[in-house]
Every structure is written in structure tokens, then in C-alpha cells.
Amino acid sequence: MIAALRLARLRARSGQARTICVIAGLLSIAAPAPVQAQDVAPRMEVVVGPRWTAGLNLASGDANELTSSGGDFRLFSTSTTLARATSFDARFSMRVTQRLRVLVAGTYGKPTLRISVNNDIENAAAITATERLQQYAVRGGASWLLVAGSRFAPFVVGEVGYLRELHDEQTLVQAGRVIEIGGGATYPLVSNARGPFEQVGARVDVRAVLRSNGAALDGGIHAAPAVGVGLSLGF
């Protein structure tokens, strides 16, 4: 009798073990495979949006008259500044590697140019003349993704290009150079492989804008910070 009970218990335990093995096998088949990190950056991307650039001092100096002794006699002093302004920025980039993208970009804005005259030798009141410029910039460059395979995509970027400024009524055109260095991040908001865009996201970037020539007549390099936000369309 005791032997029969032990045999029954062994059979019950063996049946439970087989059941557990079968359930574990079914769960292992039904369970999804671990999600692997994927390159979420689209092959091509268009980013459009506004940008805010701080004002900067372009040039300052004295208007001098040459004296009979060969010295300088100051008539008045001038200073030129470019006021802070909002511009429209657009970029098109293409993925070269998982982290590297090449890009072309363009910016259009209408900053105010201010020229102040003071320290007049005849004690005339200081005056400031203002003029609205049309400012165009075309740049090329590259960006480097700092974290690959992540939805939150921080990057660094560098661009160099051509600056063109038109004065009132387009009576004077001045050309210059521009270099931009900075970084930012893109975060995808919508991913839809069936739609026209593979990815729709938001972008923010901060950069230093270095410019020379153009409305700045001193030939030096002038720097100003800029902050931009944009809509990212990947396809």
C-alpha cells in the first residue's frame, strides 16, 4: 500500500513537471524578442523654423582730419551695431553614416543696422541713423550624432557659408562670410512608416554665429549667440 502511494506521488510530480515545461515552452515562443537598438534617424531630413540672433557691435572709430603737422584731429566718433533679430532658417541634411550627416542650410532675416555719431567737435547733438537690411546666408556643413540608436538625438554641428546683405531699396549690396558652430537635439514626435514622412519631430539648437565683412567695414570677425527651434521632417 505504501509503495503504491509513493508511486502515485512520483507520477503526480512528474506530470506537474511536464506541465510546467510545456507552459514555459509556450511562453518562450509567444514572448516577443528583446527590442534591439535601432537607428531612428531618417535617411533625409528637412528642418524649418525661426531663429533668434543676438545683436552685435560691428565697428567703431573716429573720423579724423589730417593736420598740417601730420597728426590726426578728431571730427567725430561713430559706432555701428546690428540689432537682435528673428530670422527664418531651413536645413536639408542627408545621412552618411549612423552618426554623420551632411547638410545645406539657408537663413533669411531683416535686422536693423544702427550707426551712431557722437563726440562732434562742434558739440552737435549725438544722432543715430537706422536702416533695415535684407540678410541672406547660404551655408554647408556637417553634424555629428552624439548618441546613436536613441530617440533623443543630441548632436554637434558646424557650418560655413556666404553672407549677402541688401540695404534700403537695394541700392547697395555687401557680401561677407559666416561660420556657425554649436549643437542641439532632435526628438521624434510621430513615426509613421506608411505616411509621406517617416518621422516628424521637434528640434532645438544653440550656436555661435561668427561673421566677417558685409555691413561690418572693419574686416574683423564678430560673434553673436543664436537660438533656434524647428519642425523636423524625416523621409
C-alpha positions in Angstrom: 0.0 0.0 0.0 2.8 2.4 1.0 4.7 1.6 -2.2 1.6 2.3 -4.3 1.1 5.7 -2.7 4.8 6.6 -3.3 4.5 5.6 -6.9 1.3 7.8 -7.3 3.1 10.8 -5.8 6.1 10.3 -8.2 3.7 10.1 -11.1 1.9 13.3 -10.0 5.1 15.2 -9.6 6.3 14.0 -13.0 3.1 15.2 -14.5 3.4 18.6 -12.9 6.9 18.9 -14.2 5.9 18.1 -17.7 3.0 20.6 -17.5 5.4 23.3 -16.3 7.8 22.6 -19.1 5.1 22.8 -21.7 3.8 26.1 -20.3 7.4 27.5 -20.2 7.9 26.4 -23.8 4.7 28.1 -25.0 5.6 31.3 -23.1 9.1 31.4 -24.7 7.5 31.0 -28.1 4.8 33.7 -27.6 7.1 36.2 -25.8 8.5 38.9 -28.1 12.2 39.0 -28.8 14.1 41.8 -27.0 13.9 45.1 -28.8 17.3 45.9 -30.4 18.5 49.5 -30.6 17.7 50.9 -34.0 18.9 53.8 -35.9 15.9 56.1 -35.6 17.5 58.9 -37.6 15.9 59.2 -41.0 17.9 59.0 -44.2 17.0 62.5 -45.3 15.7 65.3 -43.1 14.2 68.8 -43.6 14.1 71.2 -40.6 12.4 74.6 -40.8 11.7 77.1 -38.1 12.5 80.5 -36.6 15.9 81.6 -35.1 16.7 84.4 -32.7 20.2 86.0 -33.1 21.5 88.5 -30.5 22.8 91.9 -31.5 26.4 92.6 -32.1 28.8 95.5 -32.4 30.2 95.7 -36.0 32.7 98.6 -35.9 33.6 101.8 -34.1 36.1 104.5 -34.7 36.9 108.2 -35.1 36.6 110.4 -38.2 39.9 112.2 -38.3 41.3 115.1 -40.2 45.0 115.2 -41.1 46.6 118.3 -39.6 49.5 120.3 -41.2 51.9 118.7 -38.7 50.9 115.2 -39.9 48.8 114.4 -36.8 45.1 113.4 -36.6 42.4 115.8 -35.5 39.1 114.1 -34.5 36.0 115.4 -36.0 33.5 112.9 -34.6 33.2 109.3 -33.5 31.0 106.6 -34.9 29.8 103.1 -33.8 27.9 100.6 -35.8 25.6 97.9 -34.3 23.3 95.2 -35.7 20.2 94.8 -33.6 19.0 91.4 -32.4 16.6 89.9 -34.9 14.4 87.0 -35.8 15.1 85.1 -39.0 13.7 82.1 -40.8 16.0 79.1 -41.0 15.8 76.0 -43.3 18.1 73.0 -43.5 18.3 69.8 -45.6 20.5 67.0 -44.5 21.4 63.5 -45.6 22.7 60.6 -43.5 26.2 59.4 -44.5 26.8 57.1 -41.6 24.9 56.2 -38.4 26.2 59.3 -36.8 27.4 61.6 -39.6 25.1 63.9 -41.7 26.0 66.4 -44.4 23.7 69.4 -44.8 22.9 72.6 -46.6 21.2 75.5 -44.9 19.7 78.9 -45.6 18.7 81.8 -43.5 16.6 85.0 -44.3 16.1 87.9 -41.9 15.7 91.7 -41.7 17.9 93.0 -38.9 18.2 96.7 -38.2 21.5 98.4 -38.7 22.3 101.4 -36.4 25.0 103.9 -36.9 25.6 106.3 -34.1 27.5 109.6 -34.4 28.8 111.4 -31.3 31.7 113.4 -29.8 31.3 116.0 -32.5 34.0 118.7 -32.4 31.3 121.4 -32.8 29.3 119.9 -29.9 26.4 118.8 -32.1 23.9 116.5 -30.6 24.5 112.8 -30.9 22.4 111.2 -33.6 21.6 107.6 -34.6 20.7 106.6 -38.1 18.8 103.3 -38.6 18.3 101.1 -41.7 16.6 97.8 -42.2 18.7 95.3 -44.1 17.7 92.2 -46.0 20.1 89.5 -44.9 20.6 86.2 -46.7 23.0 83.4 -45.8 23.7 80.1 -47.5 25.8 77.5 -45.7 27.1 74.0 -46.0 28.4 71.8 -43.2 28.0 68.6 -41.2 26.5 67.3 -38.0 27.6 64.5 -35.7 25.1 62.5 -33.6 26.4 62.1 -30.1 24.1 59.1 -29.2 23.3 56.6 -31.8 20.1 54.4 -31.7 18.3 56.7 -29.3 15.0 58.6 -29.7 16.5 61.6 -28.0 19.2 62.6 -30.5 21.8 65.2 -29.3 24.2 66.5 -31.9 27.0 68.9 -32.7 27.1 70.9 -35.9 29.5 73.1 -37.9 28.6 75.2 -41.0 30.4 77.7 -43.2 28.9 79.9 -45.9 28.2 83.1 -47.8 26.5 86.2 -46.4 24.7 88.7 -48.5 23.2 92.0 -47.2 21.0 94.4 -49.1 20.5 97.9 -47.9 17.3 100.0 -48.2 15.7 99.9 -51.6 18.5 97.5 -52.7 20.8 100.4 -53.6 23.8 98.7 -52.0 24.8 95.1 -51.8 27.5 93.9 -49.4 28.9 90.3 -49.2 30.6 88.5 -46.3 31.4 85.2 -44.7 29.7 83.3 -41.9 30.7 80.4 -39.7 28.3 78.7 -37.3 29.3 76.2 -34.5 27.0 74.7 -32.0 24.8 71.8 -31.0 21.3 70.8 -30.2 18.9 67.9 -30.0 16.1 66.4 -32.0 13.2 64.4 -30.5 10.7 62.5 -32.7 7.1 63.2 -32.0 5.4 60.9 -34.6 6.8 57.9 -36.5 4.6 56.7 -39.4 6.3 54.4 -42.0 3.2 54.4 -44.1 2.8 58.2 -44.4 4.8 60.7 -46.6 7.2 61.3 -43.7 9.0 58.5 -41.9 9.4 60.8 -38.8 8.1 64.1 -37.5 9.9 65.7 -34.6 11.0 68.8 -32.8 14.4 70.4 -32.8 16.2 73.0 -30.7 19.8 74.2 -31.2 22.2 76.8 -29.8 25.2 78.1 -31.8 27.7 80.8 -32.1 27.5 82.8 -35.3 30.8 84.3 -36.5 30.6 86.7 -39.4 33.0 89.0 -41.2 32.7 91.8 -43.8 29.2 92.6 -45.1 27.9 95.6 -43.2 30.9 95.4 -40.9 33.5 97.5 -42.6 36.5 96.8 -40.3 37.2 93.3 -41.8 37.2 91.7 -38.3 35.3 88.7 -37.0 32.2 89.4 -35.0 30.4 86.8 -32.9 26.8 86.6 -31.6 24.8 83.7 -30.0 21.8 82.3 -31.7 18.9 80.0 -30.6 16.7 78.2 -33.0 13.7 75.9 -32.9 12.2 73.9 -35.7 10.0 71.2 -37.1 11.9 68.2 -38.3 10.5 66.1 -41.2 12.3 62.9 -42.0 11.9 60.7 -45.0 
